[in-house]
Amino acid sequence: MQTVQDAPALRAAIRGWRSKGQTVGFVPTMGNLHAGHQSLIKLARVRTERVIASVFVNPTQFGPNEDFERYPRTLLQDQAALADQDCDLLFAPDVGTLYPFGAEHSVSLHVPQITDVLEGAHRPGHFDGMATVVCKLFNLVQPDVAVFGQKDFQQLKVVERMVRDLSLPVKVMAAPTLRADDGLALSSRNQYLSADERARAVLIHDTLVKMRELFLQGHAWRALEQVATSRLVRAGFVPDYAVIRRVDDLAEPAEDQREGLIALIAARLGTTRLIDNLMFD
């Protein structure tokens, strides 16, 4: 596997593949890779002939009280993991490559409406930073296919909206959430959990499953939001939200809507913020 840090080297490698008529898949990451990331590489490998992954901890999507400084940087381990998955190239740029005028003076991209709720409401500016850096990476890589995990469901929907609105020539693919045996969604932030917190963290997925079961039994979605929130609080979580929303745009469903819905939870356990979701269909 080749590792490059600058745009000219990246584009030279891609030109070589394109000259042979090869398709390119892309998996953008912030590193500290786990099996969930590896599943994205596998999906890209199935769909395209060449696969690029990026590792870049993007400063513009972290808020002032979030964990940018302590976010784990594990490039050597990430290189080994990607090589094991037959990734063809790792793009590991520095901040200057993606923000040549500095992150604070960068052009900023805003995707309206869908970024105003849930994660967007609790993490102001997060999706502007995410959308901006993903757009920059798409411009550099110009992939045929880009793969994103469903665990960050709102992020996936924001990227889909951005691609459609800007007419970017890339197909966005969703990869299923990879889970531990007890149901906890794999995340780089899971390593921050203490042993006791890790044992309790599974309640998030369990609560999502209960929400879906009760909904399918005919219960109203508004009541289920209250039940889920109370359940999490009793277990020691501090929920930001536990909601049922429309899959297409994450807006509140009509009172009688029974299809095309998803449950989403974001909650803190100790100092760690966890998110997860579960579709009802």
C-alpha positions in Angstrom: 0.0 0.0 0.0 1.2 3.4 -0.9 1.0 6.3 1.6 1.0 9.9 0.3 0.7 13.2 2.1 0.4 15.8 -0.6 -2.1 16.5 -3.4 0.3 16.1 -6.4 1.4 12.6 -5.3 -2.3 11.6 -4.7 -3.4 12.8 -8.1 -0.4 11.2 -9.9 -1.4 7.8 -8.5 -5.0 8.3 -9.4 -4.1 9.4 -13.0 -2.2 6.1 -13.4 -5.3 4.1 -12.4 -7.6 6.2 -14.6 -5.3 5.7 -17.6 -6.0 2.0 -17.3 -9.8 2.6 -17.0 -9.9 1.6 -13.3 -12.6 2.8 -11.0 -11.8 4.4 -7.6 -13.5 3.9 -4.3 -12.9 6.2 -1.3 -13.3 5.9 2.4 -12.6 9.1 4.4 -11.7 8.6 8.1 -10.2 10.4 11.1 -8.0 7.4 11.8 -7.8 5.2 14.9 -9.3 2.6 12.7 -11.3 -0.4 14.0 -13.2 -3.3 12.4 -16.1 -0.9 11.5 -13.7 1.1 9.3 -12.3 -2.1 7.8 -15.8 -3.1 6.7 -16.0 0.2 4.8 -12.8 -0.7 3.0 -14.2 -4.2 2.2 -17.3 -2.7 0.6 -15.4 -0.2 -1.4 -13.1 -3.1 -2.6 -16.2 -5.0 -3.8 -17.5 -2.0 -5.8 -14.4 -0.6 -7.3 -11.0 -1.7 -8.6 -8.9 0.7 -6.6 -9.5 1.9 -3.0 -8.2 5.0 -1.3 -8.6 5.7 2.4 -7.8 9.1 4.0 -6.8 9.7 7.6 -7.2 13.3 8.7 -8.4 14.6 12.1 -10.3 17.5 10.9 -10.1 20.5 13.3 -13.1 22.4 11.9 -15.7 19.8 12.9 -14.7 19.8 16.6 -16.3 22.3 19.0 -14.4 24.3 21.6 -15.2 21.8 24.4 -14.8 18.7 22.3 -12.0 16.2 22.2 -9.8 17.4 19.2 -6.6 17.4 21.2 -7.1 14.0 22.8 -8.5 12.3 19.7 -6.2 9.4 19.2 -3.7 9.6 16.3 -2.5 6.1 15.4 -1.1 6.4 11.9 1.2 3.4 12.0 -1.5 1.1 13.3 -3.9 2.5 10.7 -1.4 1.9 7.9 -1.1 -1.8 9.0 -4.9 -2.2 9.2 -5.5 -0.7 5.8 -2.8 -2.8 4.2 -4.4 -5.9 5.7 -7.6 -4.9 3.9 -5.8 -4.5 0.5 -6.3 -0.8 0.5 -4.3 0.6 -2.5 -3.4 4.1 -1.1 -3.6 6.0 2.1 -3.9 9.7 1.9 -2.7 11.3 5.1 -2.5 15.0 4.6 -1.5 17.7 7.1 -3.7 20.6 7.9 -1.9 22.9 5.5 -2.7 20.6 2.6 -6.5 20.8 3.2 -6.6 24.3 4.6 -3.9 26.2 2.7 -5.0 29.5 4.3 -5.5 28.0 7.7 -8.5 26.3 9.1 -9.9 29.6 10.6 -9.8 31.3 7.1 -11.1 28.4 5.1 -14.0 28.5 2.7 -16.9 26.9 4.7 -19.7 24.8 3.3 -23.1 24.8 5.0 -25.8 22.3 4.2 -29.1 23.8 5.4 -32.1 22.3 7.2 -30.8 18.7 7.8 -27.9 20.1 9.8 -30.1 22.2 12.1 -31.4 19.3 14.2 -30.0 16.5 16.4 -26.2 16.5 16.1 -26.3 19.9 14.4 -28.3 21.4 17.3 -26.0 19.9 20.0 -22.7 20.4 18.1 -22.9 23.8 16.4 -20.7 24.1 13.4 -19.8 20.4 13.4 -21.5 19.6 10.1 -20.2 22.7 8.4 -16.7 21.5 9.2 -17.5 17.9 8.1 -19.1 18.9 4.9 -16.3 21.3 4.0 -13.6 18.7 4.5 -15.5 15.9 2.7 -16.0 18.2 -0.2 -12.3 19.1 -0.3 -11.4 15.4 -0.2 -13.9 14.6 -3.0 -12.3 17.3 -5.1 -8.9 15.9 -4.5 -9.7 12.2 -5.0 -12.6 12.5 -7.4 -13.8 9.0 -6.6 -16.5 7.0 -8.4 -17.8 5.6 -5.1 -17.4 6.9 -1.5 -18.4 4.7 1.5 -19.8 6.0 4.8 -21.0 4.0 7.8 -24.6 4.1 8.9 -23.7 4.6 12.6 -23.1 8.3 11.8 -26.5 8.4 10.1 -27.0 12.1 10.1 -23.5 12.6 8.6 -24.4 10.1 5.9 -27.6 12.1 5.1 -25.7 15.4 5.1 -23.1 14.0 2.6 -25.9 12.7 0.4 -27.6 16.0 0.4 -24.4 17.9 -0.4 -23.5 15.6 -3.3 -26.9 16.0 -4.8 -27.1 19.7 -4.3 -23.6 20.4 -5.7 -24.0 17.8 -8.5 -20.8 16.1 -7.4 -20.0 13.0 -9.6 -19.7 10.5 -6.8 -22.0 7.7 -5.7 -22.4 7.7 -1.9 -22.8 4.2 -0.4 -24.0 3.3 3.1 -22.3 0.5 5.0 -24.2 -1.2 7.9 -23.2 -0.4 11.4 -20.7 -3.0 12.8 -21.4 -4.1 16.4 -19.7 -5.9 19.2 -21.2 -9.2 20.2 -23.4 -7.5 22.8 -24.7 -5.0 20.3 -22.6 -1.9 21.1 -21.8 0.0 17.9 -18.1 0.0 17.2 -16.6 3.5 17.7 -13.1 5.0 18.3 -14.6 6.7 21.3 -15.5 3.4 23.0 -11.9 3.2 24.2 -12.6 6.1 26.5 -15.2 4.0 28.5 -14.2 2.5 31.8 -15.0 -1.2 32.4 -18.2 -0.4 34.2 -19.2 2.2 31.6 -18.5 -0.3 28.8 -20.8 -2.8 30.4 -23.6 -0.2 30.6 -23.0 1.2 27.2 -24.9 -1.7 25.6 -28.1 -0.1 26.9 -28.1 2.3 24.1 -28.6 -0.4 21.4 -30.9 -2.2 23.7 -33.1 0.9 24.1 -33.2 1.3 20.3 -34.3 -2.2 19.9 -37.1 -1.7 22.5 -38.2 1.5 20.7 -38.6 -0.4 17.5 -40.4 -3.3 19.2 -42.9 -1.1 20.9 -43.4 1.0 17.8 -44.2 -2.1 15.8 -46.7 -3.1 18.5 -48.6 0.2 17.8 -47.3 2.6 20.4 -47.1 6.3 19.4 -43.6 7.6 18.6 -43.8 10.6 20.9 -44.5 8.4 23.9 -41.6 6.1 23.0 -39.2 9.1 23.0 -40.1 9.9 26.6 -39.8 6.2 27.6 -36.4 5.9 26.0 -35.1 9.1 27.5 -36.2 8.1 31.0 -34.7 4.6 30.6 -31.3 6.1 29.7 -31.4 8.6 32.6 -32.2 5.9 35.1 -29.1 4.0 33.9 -26.8 7.0 34.5 -26.7 8.4 31.0 -27.1 12.1 30.1 -29.1 12.0 26.9 -28.8 14.7 24.2 -31.7 13.1 22.4 -33.6 9.8 22.0 -35.9 10.4 19.1 -37.8 8.8 16.2 -37.4 10.7 12.9 -38.0 10.3 9.2 -35.2 8.4 7.4 -35.2 10.8 4.4 -34.7 14.1 6.1 -34.6 13.5 9.9 -37.7 15.6 10.4 -40.4 14.7 12.9 -42.9 12.2 11.4 -46.6 12.8 11.1 -48.5 11.4 14.1 -49.8 8.5 12.0 -46.7 7.8 10.0 -45.6 4.1 10.4 -43.0 3.6 7.6 -39.7 5.1 6.7 -38.6 5.9 10.3 -35.4 5.6 12.3 -34.7 5.9 16.0 -31.6 7.8 17.0 -29.8 8.2 20.3 -27.0 10.4 21.5 -26.0 10.3 25.2 -23.1 10.8 27.4 -21.8 8.2 29.8 -19.2 9.6 32.0 -17.0 11.8 29.8 -17.8 9.8 26.6 -20.5 10.8 24.1 -22.0 7.8 22.2 -24.4 7.8 19.3 -26.3 5.0 17.6 -29.4 4.4 15.5 -31.8 1.7 14.3 -34.1 1.7 11.3 -37.6 0.5 11.8 -38.2 -1.0 8.4 
